[in-house]
Amino acid sequence: MSPPLALLVALAAAILLPEPWAYGQRKAVIPSVRRPEVNVMLNGTWRIETEEPATGERLSPEYLPNGTIIQLQIGGPSRAAIQESRLDELGGSLTVMPYPPAAVCLSGLADDLCTGGIPDKAAVPVGFNAVFNTSRWTPSEARDIFNEFFVEAGAKQGSLFVLITVKYPGVDFELWLKNRDELVGRYVATPKPRESRSVTQVWHRLPAQAR
């Protein structure tokens, strides 16, 4: 077979024949994130359940004390998502509901909630503009050592996650949407320099009558 003809045959085979994986192990298929699914799973009112830190521990900004009530509301795609024709970034709000625990003044949201370490807007809801970025774990993310916390909690390839970014004062909440009524997140507590631990924060959906 002449070189030009051999080249043509090779190109035709590459186009028409299935990829090698089609005969054996299939490539992982990660389902897409649908906006209605995210809205249903996130919109609502949530109660934070978490372990309280020890006195003097340094806390990461996403810390929210046990008993904090949060309301999430997703709107439409963010301006950036519209400009880039993406569906994975949604605008909305995160609201701290009335009478949060005093320890909320240790959180990254404290600047808008507290004065002198004391909640000064306890009787009214305090809302923050937020951006919601959704994704499903790829195989590499499920194997990433930095995701070990969520793997131990039960997350796996294909699990749905949301990153809630409160642009001001600049706090990110990374949450695994475990099911319709439970979100799993964390904060990091540092008791001593070079010593830190991840502490689970579970967000439980509140039924309408409990809000």
C-alpha positions in Angstrom: 0.0 0.0 0.0 1.4 3.4 -1.0 2.1 5.9 1.8 -0.7 8.3 0.7 -3.2 5.5 0.5 -2.1 4.2 3.9 -2.5 7.6 5.4 -6.1 7.9 4.1 -7.0 4.5 5.5 -5.6 5.4 8.9 -7.6 8.6 9.0 -10.8 6.9 8.0 -10.3 4.3 10.7 -9.8 7.0 13.3 -13.0 8.7 12.3 -15.3 5.7 11.8 -14.1 3.1 14.4 -15.2 3.4 18.1 -12.6 4.5 20.6 -10.7 1.7 22.3 -12.6 2.3 25.6 -15.8 1.4 23.9 -14.8 -2.3 23.8 -14.0 -2.4 27.5 -14.2 0.1 30.3 -16.6 3.0 29.5 -15.7 6.6 30.1 -17.3 8.1 33.2 -20.4 10.1 32.3 -21.0 13.0 34.7 -24.6 14.2 34.6 -25.2 17.8 34.0 -26.5 20.3 36.6 -30.0 21.5 35.9 -31.1 24.8 37.2 -34.6 23.6 38.5 -32.8 20.8 40.4 -30.5 23.3 42.1 -33.3 25.7 42.9 -35.4 22.9 44.5 -32.5 21.6 46.5 -31.2 25.0 47.8 -34.0 27.4 48.1 -35.4 27.5 51.6 -34.4 27.9 55.2 -31.7 26.0 56.9 -30.5 25.4 60.5 -26.8 24.9 61.1 -25.7 22.0 63.2 -22.0 21.9 64.1 -19.5 21.3 66.9 -18.7 24.4 68.8 -15.0 25.4 68.7 -12.8 25.5 71.8 -12.1 28.9 73.3 -9.2 30.6 71.6 -9.2 28.5 68.4 -8.8 30.5 65.2 -11.7 29.9 62.8 -12.0 30.1 59.1 -14.5 32.6 57.6 -17.1 30.0 56.7 -17.7 29.2 60.4 -21.3 29.5 61.5 -22.3 28.7 65.0 -24.6 25.9 66.0 -28.2 27.0 65.7 -27.7 29.7 63.1 -30.7 30.0 60.7 -29.9 30.7 57.1 -32.2 31.4 54.2 -31.0 30.7 50.7 -32.8 32.2 47.6 -31.5 31.6 44.0 -32.5 34.0 41.3 -31.4 33.9 37.7 -28.0 33.4 36.1 -25.4 35.9 37.3 -24.3 38.7 34.9 -21.0 37.0 34.2 -22.8 33.7 33.4 -25.1 35.5 31.0 -22.2 37.2 29.2 -20.4 33.8 28.9 -23.5 31.8 28.1 -23.0 29.5 31.1 -25.7 27.9 33.3 -23.5 26.9 36.2 -23.4 30.3 38.0 -26.6 31.7 39.5 -27.2 34.9 41.4 -29.2 35.1 44.6 -29.0 35.8 48.3 -27.9 34.4 51.6 -29.8 35.8 54.6 -29.0 35.4 58.3 -32.4 35.1 60.0 -33.2 37.0 63.3 -31.7 36.2 66.6 -28.5 34.3 65.6 -26.2 32.9 68.3 -23.8 35.5 69.7 -20.9 33.4 68.3 -22.0 34.5 64.8 -19.6 37.4 65.6 -16.7 35.0 65.1 -17.8 34.2 61.5 -16.7 35.8 58.3 -20.1 37.6 58.1 -19.5 39.4 61.4 -18.8 42.9 59.9 -22.4 43.2 58.8 -23.9 41.5 61.9 -22.0 42.7 64.9 -20.5 45.7 66.6 -17.8 45.2 69.3 -18.3 41.4 69.2 -22.1 41.7 69.9 -24.9 41.1 67.4 -26.4 44.5 66.7 -29.1 43.6 64.2 -30.4 40.5 66.0 -34.1 41.2 65.5 -34.0 41.6 61.8 -32.9 39.4 58.9 -29.6 40.5 57.3 -29.2 39.6 53.7 -26.0 39.3 51.5 -25.8 39.2 47.8 -24.4 35.8 46.8 -23.3 33.8 43.7 -24.0 30.1 43.5 -21.6 28.0 41.4 -22.8 24.4 40.9 -20.8 21.4 39.7 -20.7 17.6 39.8 -17.6 15.8 40.9 -15.5 14.4 38.2 -13.5 11.2 38.8 -10.3 13.2 39.4 -12.1 15.4 42.0 -13.4 12.3 43.8 -9.8 11.1 44.1 -8.2 14.4 45.0 -6.6 14.2 48.5 -7.8 17.8 49.2 -11.4 16.5 49.0 -10.8 13.7 51.5 -13.1 15.4 54.0 -16.1 15.2 51.7 -15.2 11.6 50.6 -15.2 10.5 54.2 -18.6 12.1 54.6 -20.0 10.1 51.7 -19.5 12.2 48.6 -18.4 10.4 45.4 -18.1 10.8 41.6 -21.1 12.6 40.3 -22.1 14.2 43.6 -23.6 17.6 43.3 -21.8 20.6 45.0 -22.4 24.3 45.3 -19.9 27.0 46.1 -21.8 29.9 47.6 -19.7 33.1 47.4 -20.7 36.1 49.5 -18.7 38.8 47.6 -18.8 41.2 50.5 -17.3 40.6 53.0 -15.8 37.7 50.9 -16.8 34.4 52.3 -17.1 31.1 50.4 -19.3 28.2 51.6 -18.5 24.9 49.8 -21.5 22.5 50.3 -22.2 19.0 49.2 -25.9 18.6 48.4 -26.3 15.3 50.1 -30.0 15.2 49.6 -33.0 17.6 49.4 -33.0 18.2 53.2 -29.3 18.1 54.1 -26.2 20.0 53.0 -22.7 19.2 54.2 -20.0 21.8 54.6 -17.1 22.5 57.0 -15.1 25.1 58.7 -11.4 24.9 59.7 -10.4 25.4 63.4 -6.8 26.1 64.2 -5.9 25.6 67.9 -2.2 26.1 67.4 0.0 27.3 64.6 0.5 24.5 62.0 -2.3 22.5 63.6 -5.8 22.6 62.1 -8.8 20.4 61.8 -11.9 20.4 59.6 -15.2 20.5 61.5 -18.4 19.3 59.9 -21.2 21.8 59.4 -24.5 20.2 58.5 -27.3 22.4 57.1 -30.7 20.9 57.9 -33.7 22.2 55.9 -36.4 23.6 58.2 -40.1 22.7 57.4 -42.3 25.7 56.7 -44.0 25.6 60.1 -40.7 25.8 61.9 -39.4 28.9 60.2 
